[in-house]
Amino acid sequence: MASVKEEVSKAQKYLAHGVYVISTAHEGRLNGLTAAWVARASFVPPLITASIGKTRFSHGMILDSGVFAVSILGPEDIELGRHFGLKTGRKTDKFEGIDYETKVTGSPVLKNCIAWLDCKVVSFHDAGDHTIFIGEVLDGGVNRDGAAPLIYDRDSFFG
Ligand SMILES: Cc1cc2nc3c(=O)[nH]c(=O)nc-3n(C[C@H](O)[C@H](O)[C@H](O)COP(=O)(O)O)c2cc1C
């Protein structure tokens, strides 16, 4: 694998991201992962992008289900960010013991997240070791109006 110039990696860390749990449901199985690489992409229709690593268990599940939900986390939700982001759901059910509800696509949404978006995949694009999923937002809602979202800081998760 080609190496990335150290200064390029360092510069990229200054791109600001929130922290989200991306979740899906397929054939009775639920899974979710923490993701920072999520962005708005279009006003009308409302589209968002999520960049998911090809090795993630969630990657295949989203390809299979064609749907995903985004739960937007606040600073007080950092433990949820760790829960969904530091282990795979390949052999365990990360939703066991977690409060969630399902919306229009059937993807689980974290119960007290700041806000949520429920999406169907309208296209996906190869992006190196990740795939960019473009989701059309079919429904969304706010649970904690005015709350500040959690801004991704590498040291809080991996330090
Ligand atoms: C704060 C944080 C942000 C992350 N952002 C992403 C991301 O944008 N895309 C991604 O594919 N993985 C991201 N990850 C890694 C996945 O959450 C992690 O590999 C997870 O264990 C995958 O779970 P799964 O195998 O059940 O899908 C992030 C992890 C953390 C802690």
The ligand as a Tripos MOL2 file, in Angstrom:
@<TRIPOS>MOLECULE
LIG
   31    33     1     0     0
SMALL
NO_CHARGES

@<TRIPOS>ATOM
      1 C1        -14.6280    8.8400   16.7520 C.3       1 LIG1
      2 C2        -14.5900    7.7560   15.7030 C.ar      1 LIG1
      3 C3        -14.8580    8.0710   14.3850 C.ar      1 LIG1
      4 C4        -14.8640    7.0780   13.3860 C.ar      1 LIG1
      5 N1        -15.1710    7.4250   12.0960 N.ar      1 LIG1
      6 C5        -15.2880    6.4410   11.1620 C.ar      1 LIG1
      7 C6        -15.7400    6.7730    9.8480 C.ar      1 LIG1
      8 O1        -16.0440    7.9290    9.5140 O.2       1 LIG1
      9 N2        -15.8450    5.7450    8.9530 N.ar      1 LIG1
     10 C7        -15.5260    4.4620    9.2720 C.ar      1 LIG1
     11 O2        -15.6370    3.5680    8.4190 O.2       1 LIG1
     12 N3        -15.0990    4.1190   10.5210 N.ar      1 LIG1
     13 C8        -15.0050    5.0750   11.4740 C.ar      1 LIG1
     14 N4        -14.6230    4.7570   12.7460 N.ar      1 LIG1
     15 C9        -14.2500    3.3580   13.0630 C.3       1 LIG1
     16 C10       -15.4670    2.4390   13.2800 C.3       1 LIG1
     17 O3        -16.4320    3.0300   14.1220 O.3       1 LIG1
     18 C11       -14.9510    1.1260   13.9110 C.3       1 LIG1
     19 O4        -14.0380    0.5010   13.0450 O.3       1 LIG1
     20 C12       -16.0730    0.1670   14.2840 C.3       1 LIG1
     21 O5        -15.5520   -0.7920   15.1820 O.3       1 LIG1
     22 C13       -16.6570   -0.5600   13.0850 C.3       1 LIG1
     23 O6        -17.7210   -1.3500   13.5510 O.3       1 LIG1
     24 P1        -18.4140   -2.4990   12.6710 P.3       1 LIG1
     25 O7        -17.3110   -3.4550   12.2590 O.co2     1 LIG1
     26 O8        -19.4090   -3.1250   13.6110 O.co2     1 LIG1
     27 O9        -19.0450   -1.8570   11.4930 O.co2     1 LIG1
     28 C14       -14.5870    5.7350   13.7460 C.ar      1 LIG1
     29 C15       -14.3070    5.4040   15.0860 C.ar      1 LIG1
     30 C16       -14.3240    6.4010   16.0620 C.ar      1 LIG1
     31 C17       -14.0560    6.0310   17.4990 C.3       1 LIG1
@<TRIPOS>BOND
     1     1     2 1
     2     2     3 ar
     3     2    30 ar
     4     3     4 ar
     5     4     5 ar
     6     4    28 ar
     7     5     6 ar
     8     6     7 ar
     9     6    13 1
    10     7     8 2
    11     7     9 ar
    12     9    10 ar
    13    10    11 2
    14    10    12 ar
    15    12    13 ar
    16    13    14 ar
    17    14    15 1
    18    14    28 ar
    19    15    16 1
    20    16    17 1
    21    16    18 1
    22    18    19 1
    23    18    20 1
    24    20    21 1
    25    20    22 1
    26    22    23 1
    27    23    24 1
    28    24    25 2
    29    24    26 1
    30    24    27 1
    31    28    29 ar
    32    29    30 ar
    33    30    31 1
@<TRIPOS>SUBSTRUCTURE
     1 LIG1         1 GROUP 0 **** ****
